[in-house]
């Protein structure tokens, strides 16, 4: 019960009940606001993850492209000459020199 005032009791009861209603809805409204904030944050999180994946994919393609460009930019003749040198190792030249020296001893 309210104390007797100059305002009608029905008015004071209505105002009191409206205030109680607002106070009773406050936790639900706060929880709803928290849920909305969490949903928004989760959405931004997934957007950032997708963006990072796209950037990583672009970097991977660029790295692969650079590797292929380096492979194709090698001078093929220089590569063939280097491979031949490594494969022979100068064995034929050494054998020819050795044969020449041996023949020079025999001819003396």
C-alpha positions in Angstrom: 0.0 0.0 0.0 1.1 3.5 -0.7 0.8 6.4 1.7 -2.1 8.7 1.2 -1.0 11.6 -1.0 -2.7 14.3 -3.0 -2.3 12.1 -6.1 -4.9 9.4 -6.8 -3.9 6.0 -5.5 -4.6 4.4 -8.8 -2.0 6.7 -10.5 0.7 5.9 -8.0 0.0 2.2 -8.3 0.2 2.4 -12.1 3.5 4.3 -11.9 5.0 1.9 -9.4 3.9 -1.1 -11.4 5.5 0.4 -14.6 8.7 1.0 -12.7 8.7 -2.6 -11.4 8.1 -3.8 -15.0 11.1 -1.8 -16.3 13.3 -3.2 -13.5 12.1 -6.8 -14.2 12.9 -6.5 -17.9 16.4 -5.1 -17.3 18.2 -8.4 -17.0 16.6 -9.8 -20.1 17.4 -6.7 -22.1 21.0 -6.8 -20.8 21.4 -10.4 -21.8 19.9 -9.8 -25.2 22.3 -7.0 -25.7 25.2 -9.2 -24.7 24.0 -11.9 -27.1 23.8 -9.4 -29.9 27.4 -8.2 -29.1 28.7 -11.7 -29.1 27.0 -12.6 -32.4 28.4 -9.4 -34.0 31.9 -10.1 -32.6 31.7 -13.7 -33.9 30.7 -12.5 -37.3 33.7 -10.1 -37.4 36.0 -12.9 -36.3 34.9 -15.1 -39.2 35.2 -12.3 -41.6 38.8 -11.7 -40.4 39.6 -15.4 -40.7 38.3 -15.5 -44.3 40.3 -12.4 -45.1 43.5 -13.8 -43.6 43.0 -17.1 -45.6 42.5 -15.1 -48.8 45.7 -13.2 -48.1 47.6 -16.3 -47.3 46.3 -17.9 -50.6 47.5 -14.9 -52.5 50.9 -15.0 -50.9 51.2 -18.7 -51.7 50.3 -18.2 -55.3 52.8 -15.3 -55.6 55.6 -17.5 -54.0 54.8 -20.4 -56.4 54.8 -18.0 -59.3 58.2 -16.5 -58.3 59.6 -20.1 -58.1 58.4 -21.0 -61.5 59.7 -17.8 -62.9 63.1 -18.5 -61.4 63.1 -22.0 -62.9 62.2 -20.8 -66.3 64.6 -17.8 -66.3 67.8 -20.0 -65.9 70.0 -19.9 -69.0 69.6 -23.4 -70.4 72.9 -23.5 -72.3 74.8 -22.4 -69.2 72.9 -25.1 -67.2 73.8 -27.7 -69.8 77.5 -26.8 -69.8 77.6 -26.8 -66.0 75.9 -30.2 -66.0 78.4 -31.6 -68.5 81.3 -30.3 -66.5 80.0 -31.9 -63.4 79.2 -35.1 -65.1 82.6 -35.5 -66.8 84.7 -34.0 -64.1 87.6 -33.5 -66.5 88.3 -37.3 -66.7 88.9 -37.3 -70.4 91.3 -34.4 -70.2 93.2 -36.0 -67.4 93.5 -39.3 -69.2 94.7 -37.6 -72.4 97.4 -35.7 -70.4 98.5 -38.9 -68.7 98.8 -40.8 -72.0 100.9 -38.0 -73.5 103.3 -38.0 -70.6 103.6 -41.8 -70.7 104.3 -41.8 -74.4 107.0 -39.1 -73.9 108.7 -41.5 -71.5 108.5 -44.4 -73.9 109.9 -42.4 -76.8 113.0 -41.4 -74.9 
